[in-house]
Amino acid sequence: MERPILCFQQEGSLCAQHCLNNLLQGEYFTPVDLSSIAHQLDEEERMRMAEGGMGSEEYRTFLQQPSGNMDDSGFFSIQVISNALRVWGLELILFNSREYQSLMINPIGLT
């Protein structure tokens, strides 16, 4: 007996959440899950920026900017989506990347 393909309808502007859940065929990610990943990325970025000096103008400017990984509308960055896929052992390959181009030249090498 074949299993039907699940298709979750989008609610609000949570495109990333619905994309991931449709791809994985289950309700695996909530906005809270993705927000947690975004906050983790924000903290990693803050720590990297602090390496240049916490008193630097660049660091102070960075702290004043909103997160680039999420916003209140339900937007999540490609980095959040990529990290969410890694939870499942999946890798996101960007369309215009060298890795994608090499796979298109040699699709047999997809192991």
PyMOL commands that place a pseudoatom at each C-alpha (Angstrom):
pseudoatom trace, name=CA, resn=MET, resi=1, chain=A, elem=C, hetatm=0, pos=[0.000, 0.000, 0.000]
pseudoatom trace, name=CA, resn=GLU, resi=2, chain=A, elem=C, hetatm=0, pos=[1.484, 3.320, -1.049]
pseudoatom trace, name=CA, resn=ARG, resi=3, chain=A, elem=C, hetatm=0, pos=[1.722, 6.094, 1.472]
pseudoatom trace, name=CA, resn=PRO, resi=4, chain=A, elem=C, hetatm=0, pos=[0.034, 9.347, 0.369]
pseudoatom trace, name=CA, resn=ILE, resi=5, chain=A, elem=C, hetatm=0, pos=[2.198, 12.426, -0.056]
pseudoatom trace, name=CA, resn=LEU, resi=6, chain=A, elem=C, hetatm=0, pos=[1.545, 14.942, 2.693]
pseudoatom trace, name=CA, resn=CYS, resi=7, chain=A, elem=C, hetatm=0, pos=[1.155, 18.591, 1.760]
pseudoatom trace, name=CA, resn=PHE, resi=8, chain=A, elem=C, hetatm=0, pos=[0.969, 21.102, 4.565]
pseudoatom trace, name=CA, resn=GLN, resi=9, chain=A, elem=C, hetatm=0, pos=[-0.825, 24.333, 3.774]
pseudoatom trace, name=CA, resn=GLN, resi=10, chain=A, elem=C, hetatm=0, pos=[1.053, 27.474, 4.599]
pseudoatom trace, name=CA, resn=GLU, resi=11, chain=A, elem=C, hetatm=0, pos=[-0.147, 29.573, 7.500]
pseudoatom trace, name=CA, resn=GLY, resi=12, chain=A, elem=C, hetatm=0, pos=[1.077, 33.137, 7.669]
pseudoatom trace, name=CA, resn=SER, resi=13, chain=A, elem=C, hetatm=0, pos=[4.540, 33.847, 6.343]
pseudoatom trace, name=CA, resn=LEU, resi=14, chain=A, elem=C, hetatm=0, pos=[6.237, 30.727, 7.651]
pseudoatom trace, name=CA, resn=CYS, resi=15, chain=A, elem=C, hetatm=0, pos=[7.557, 29.605, 4.260]
pseudoatom trace, name=CA, resn=ALA, resi=16, chain=A, elem=C, hetatm=0, pos=[10.672, 27.941, 5.684]
pseudoatom trace, name=CA, resn=GLN, resi=17, chain=A, elem=C, hetatm=0, pos=[8.726, 25.901, 8.213]
pseudoatom trace, name=CA, resn=HIS, resi=18, chain=A, elem=C, hetatm=0, pos=[6.243, 24.669, 5.632]
pseudoatom trace, name=CA, resn=CYS, resi=19, chain=A, elem=C, hetatm=0, pos=[8.950, 23.965, 3.079]
pseudoatom trace, name=CA, resn=LEU, resi=20, chain=A, elem=C, hetatm=0, pos=[10.908, 21.850, 5.557]
pseudoatom trace, name=CA, resn=ASN, resi=21, chain=A, elem=C, hetatm=0, pos=[7.856, 19.956, 6.798]
pseudoatom trace, name=CA, resn=ASN, resi=22, chain=A, elem=C, hetatm=0, pos=[6.656, 19.262, 3.254]
pseudoatom trace, name=CA, resn=LEU, resi=23, chain=A, elem=C, hetatm=0, pos=[10.117, 18.061, 2.256]
pseudoatom trace, name=CA, resn=LEU, resi=24, chain=A, elem=C, hetatm=0, pos=[10.402, 15.807, 5.305]
pseudoatom trace, name=CA, resn=GLN, resi=25, chain=A, elem=C, hetatm=0, pos=[6.766, 14.707, 5.031]
pseudoatom trace, name=CA, resn=GLY, resi=26, chain=A, elem=C, hetatm=0, pos=[5.824, 15.374, 8.633]
pseudoatom trace, name=CA, resn=GLU, resi=27, chain=A, elem=C, hetatm=0, pos=[5.310, 18.106, 11.197]
pseudoatom trace, name=CA, resn=TYR, resi=28, chain=A, elem=C, hetatm=0, pos=[8.922, 18.135, 12.345]
pseudoatom trace, name=CA, resn=PHE, resi=29, chain=A, elem=C, hetatm=0, pos=[9.638, 21.856, 12.704]
pseudoatom trace, name=CA, resn=THR, resi=30, chain=A, elem=C, hetatm=0, pos=[7.672, 24.539, 14.508]
pseudoatom trace, name=CA, resn=PRO, resi=31, chain=A, elem=C, hetatm=0, pos=[8.350, 28.280, 14.434]
pseudoatom trace, name=CA, resn=VAL, resi=32, chain=A, elem=C, hetatm=0, pos=[9.851, 27.866, 17.915]
pseudoatom trace, name=CA, resn=ASP, resi=33, chain=A, elem=C, hetatm=0, pos=[12.293, 25.228, 16.630]
pseudoatom trace, name=CA, resn=LEU, resi=34, chain=A, elem=C, hetatm=0, pos=[13.419, 27.454, 13.779]
pseudoatom trace, name=CA, resn=SER, resi=35, chain=A, elem=C, hetatm=0, pos=[13.634, 30.487, 16.098]
pseudoatom trace, name=CA, resn=SER, resi=36, chain=A, elem=C, hetatm=0, pos=[15.904, 28.490, 18.372]
pseudoatom trace, name=CA, resn=ILE, resi=37, chain=A, elem=C, hetatm=0, pos=[18.219, 27.697, 15.448]
pseudoatom trace, name=CA, resn=ALA, resi=38, chain=A, elem=C, hetatm=0, pos=[18.151, 31.383, 14.410]
pseudoatom trace, name=CA, resn=HIS, resi=39, chain=A, elem=C, hetatm=0, pos=[19.064, 32.530, 17.935]
pseudoatom trace, name=CA, resn=GLN, resi=40, chain=A, elem=C, hetatm=0, pos=[21.906, 30.013, 18.018]
pseudoatom trace, name=CA, resn=LEU, resi=41, chain=A, elem=C, hetatm=0, pos=[23.231, 31.404, 14.719]
pseudoatom trace, name=CA, resn=ASP, resi=42, chain=A, elem=C, hetatm=0, pos=[22.845, 34.969, 16.031]
pseudoatom trace, name=CA, resn=GLU, resi=43, chain=A, elem=C, hetatm=0, pos=[24.916, 34.059, 19.089]
pseudoatom trace, name=CA, resn=GLU, resi=44, chain=A, elem=C, hetatm=0, pos=[27.637, 32.451, 16.949]
pseudoatom trace, name=CA, resn=GLU, resi=45, chain=A, elem=C, hetatm=0, pos=[27.743, 35.588, 14.767]
pseudoatom trace, name=CA, resn=ARG, resi=46, chain=A, elem=C, hetatm=0, pos=[27.911, 37.814, 17.866]
pseudoatom trace, name=CA, resn=MET, resi=47, chain=A, elem=C, hetatm=0, pos=[30.846, 35.797, 19.233]
pseudoatom trace, name=CA, resn=ARG, resi=48, chain=A, elem=C, hetatm=0, pos=[32.703, 36.040, 15.909]
pseudoatom trace, name=CA, resn=MET, resi=49, chain=A, elem=C, hetatm=0, pos=[32.133, 39.779, 15.743]
pseudoatom trace, name=CA, resn=ALA, resi=50, chain=A, elem=C, hetatm=0, pos=[33.377, 40.140, 19.338]
pseudoatom trace, name=CA, resn=GLU, resi=51, chain=A, elem=C, hetatm=0, pos=[36.694, 38.577, 18.305]
pseudoatom trace, name=CA, resn=GLY, resi=52, chain=A, elem=C, hetatm=0, pos=[37.461, 41.841, 16.520]
pseudoatom trace, name=CA, resn=GLY, resi=53, chain=A, elem=C, hetatm=0, pos=[37.060, 43.732, 19.786]
pseudoatom trace, name=CA, resn=MET, resi=54, chain=A, elem=C, hetatm=0, pos=[33.928, 44.344, 21.809]
pseudoatom trace, name=CA, resn=GLY, resi=55, chain=A, elem=C, hetatm=0, pos=[34.678, 48.050, 21.849]
pseudoatom trace, name=CA, resn=SER, resi=56, chain=A, elem=C, hetatm=0, pos=[34.982, 48.342, 18.075]
pseudoatom trace, name=CA, resn=GLU, resi=57, chain=A, elem=C, hetatm=0, pos=[32.561, 50.406, 16.048]
pseudoatom trace, name=CA, resn=GLU, resi=58, chain=A, elem=C, hetatm=0, pos=[31.761, 47.373, 13.870]
pseudoatom trace, name=CA, resn=TYR, resi=59, chain=A, elem=C, hetatm=0, pos=[30.765, 45.314, 16.923]
pseudoatom trace, name=CA, resn=ARG, resi=60, chain=A, elem=C, hetatm=0, pos=[28.562, 48.075, 18.354]
pseudoatom trace, name=CA, resn=THR, resi=61, chain=A, elem=C, hetatm=0, pos=[26.896, 48.542, 14.963]
pseudoatom trace, name=CA, resn=PHE, resi=62, chain=A, elem=C, hetatm=0, pos=[26.347, 44.790, 14.681]
pseudoatom trace, name=CA, resn=LEU, resi=63, chain=A, elem=C, hetatm=0, pos=[24.652, 44.669, 18.096]
pseudoatom trace, name=CA, resn=GLN, resi=64, chain=A, elem=C, hetatm=0, pos=[22.227, 47.418, 17.072]
pseudoatom trace, name=CA, resn=GLN, resi=65, chain=A, elem=C, hetatm=0, pos=[21.053, 45.602, 13.940]
pseudoatom trace, name=CA, resn=PRO, resi=66, chain=A, elem=C, hetatm=0, pos=[18.122, 43.195, 13.965]
pseudoatom trace, name=CA, resn=SER, resi=67, chain=A, elem=C, hetatm=0, pos=[18.746, 39.497, 13.392]
pseudoatom trace, name=CA, resn=GLY, resi=68, chain=A, elem=C, hetatm=0, pos=[19.545, 38.517, 9.826]
pseudoatom trace, name=CA, resn=ASN, resi=69, chain=A, elem=C, hetatm=0, pos=[18.419, 34.978, 10.597]
pseudoatom trace, name=CA, resn=MET, resi=70, chain=A, elem=C, hetatm=0, pos=[14.763, 35.659, 11.440]
pseudoatom trace, name=CA, resn=ASP, resi=71, chain=A, elem=C, hetatm=0, pos=[12.180, 38.367, 11.910]
pseudoatom trace, name=CA, resn=ASP, resi=72, chain=A, elem=C, hetatm=0, pos=[8.688, 38.780, 13.364]
pseudoatom trace, name=CA, resn=SER, resi=73, chain=A, elem=C, hetatm=0, pos=[6.986, 38.140, 10.009]
pseudoatom trace, name=CA, resn=GLY, resi=74, chain=A, elem=C, hetatm=0, pos=[8.055, 34.474, 9.993]
pseudoatom trace, name=CA, resn=PHE, resi=75, chain=A, elem=C, hetatm=0, pos=[11.120, 34.934, 7.783]
pseudoatom trace, name=CA, resn=PHE, resi=76, chain=A, elem=C, hetatm=0, pos=[14.002, 32.521, 8.416]
pseudoatom trace, name=CA, resn=SER, resi=77, chain=A, elem=C, hetatm=0, pos=[17.339, 32.757, 6.613]
pseudoatom trace, name=CA, resn=ILE, resi=78, chain=A, elem=C, hetatm=0, pos=[18.813, 30.103, 4.344]
pseudoatom trace, name=CA, resn=GLN, resi=79, chain=A, elem=C, hetatm=0, pos=[21.326, 29.407, 7.124]
pseudoatom trace, name=CA, resn=VAL, resi=80, chain=A, elem=C, hetatm=0, pos=[18.454, 28.475, 9.465]
pseudoatom trace, name=CA, resn=ILE, resi=81, chain=A, elem=C, hetatm=0, pos=[16.987, 26.151, 6.823]
pseudoatom trace, name=CA, resn=SER, resi=82, chain=A, elem=C, hetatm=0, pos=[20.392, 24.592, 6.189]
pseudoatom trace, name=CA, resn=ASN, resi=83, chain=A, elem=C, hetatm=0, pos=[20.996, 23.982, 9.909]
pseudoatom trace, name=CA, resn=ALA, resi=84, chain=A, elem=C, hetatm=0, pos=[17.502, 22.510, 10.297]
pseudoatom trace, name=CA, resn=LEU, resi=85, chain=A, elem=C, hetatm=0, pos=[18.219, 20.037, 7.492]
pseudoatom trace, name=CA, resn=ARG, resi=86, chain=A, elem=C, hetatm=0, pos=[21.491, 19.013, 9.163]
pseudoatom trace, name=CA, resn=VAL, resi=87, chain=A, elem=C, hetatm=0, pos=[19.434, 17.741, 12.117]
pseudoatom trace, name=CA, resn=TRP, resi=88, chain=A, elem=C, hetatm=0, pos=[18.227, 15.042, 9.702]
pseudoatom trace, name=CA, resn=GLY, resi=89, chain=A, elem=C, hetatm=0, pos=[21.631, 14.424, 8.145]
pseudoatom trace, name=CA, resn=LEU, resi=90, chain=A, elem=C, hetatm=0, pos=[20.680, 16.341, 5.008]
pseudoatom trace, name=CA, resn=GLU, resi=91, chain=A, elem=C, hetatm=0, pos=[22.787, 18.939, 3.241]
pseudoatom trace, name=CA, resn=LEU, resi=92, chain=A, elem=C, hetatm=0, pos=[21.466, 21.965, 1.431]
pseudoatom trace, name=CA, resn=ILE, resi=93, chain=A, elem=C, hetatm=0, pos=[23.371, 22.621, -1.796]
pseudoatom trace, name=CA, resn=LEU, resi=94, chain=A, elem=C, hetatm=0, pos=[22.932, 26.110, -3.188]
pseudoatom trace, name=CA, resn=PHE, resi=95, chain=A, elem=C, hetatm=0, pos=[21.838, 26.302, -6.802]
pseudoatom trace, name=CA, resn=ASN, resi=96, chain=A, elem=C, hetatm=0, pos=[24.687, 28.557, -7.919]
pseudoatom trace, name=CA, resn=SER, resi=97, chain=A, elem=C, hetatm=0, pos=[27.434, 26.855, -5.908]
pseudoatom trace, name=CA, resn=ARG, resi=98, chain=A, elem=C, hetatm=0, pos=[30.450, 25.053, -7.339]
pseudoatom trace, name=CA, resn=GLU, resi=99, chain=A, elem=C, hetatm=0, pos=[29.268, 21.874, -5.646]
pseudoatom trace, name=CA, resn=TYR, resi=100, chain=A, elem=C, hetatm=0, pos=[25.928, 22.071, -7.471]
pseudoatom trace, name=CA, resn=GLN, resi=101, chain=A, elem=C, hetatm=0, pos=[27.659, 22.725, -10.773]
pseudoatom trace, name=CA, resn=SER, resi=102, chain=A, elem=C, hetatm=0, pos=[29.918, 19.691, -10.314]
pseudoatom trace, name=CA, resn=LEU, resi=103, chain=A, elem=C, hetatm=0, pos=[26.896, 17.511, -9.504]
pseudoatom trace, name=CA, resn=MET, resi=104, chain=A, elem=C, hetatm=0, pos=[25.210, 18.653, -12.710]
pseudoatom trace, name=CA, resn=ILE, resi=105, chain=A, elem=C, hetatm=0, pos=[28.327, 17.685, -14.677]
pseudoatom trace, name=CA, resn=ASN, resi=106, chain=A, elem=C, hetatm=0, pos=[28.564, 14.314, -12.909]
pseudoatom trace, name=CA, resn=PRO, resi=107, chain=A, elem=C, hetatm=0, pos=[25.160, 13.403, -11.407]
pseudoatom trace, name=CA, resn=ILE, resi=108, chain=A, elem=C, hetatm=0, pos=[26.382, 9.832, -10.784]
pseudoatom trace, name=CA, resn=GLY, resi=109, chain=A, elem=C, hetatm=0, pos=[28.686, 11.238, -8.098]
pseudoatom trace, name=CA, resn=LEU, resi=110, chain=A, elem=C, hetatm=0, pos=[25.707, 11.893, -5.785]
pseudoatom trace, name=CA, resn=THR, resi=111, chain=A, elem=C, hetatm=0, pos=[26.759, 9.339, -3.179]
for i in range(1, 111): cmd.bond("trace and resi %d" % i, "trace and resi %d" % (i + 1))
show_as sticks, trace
zoom trace
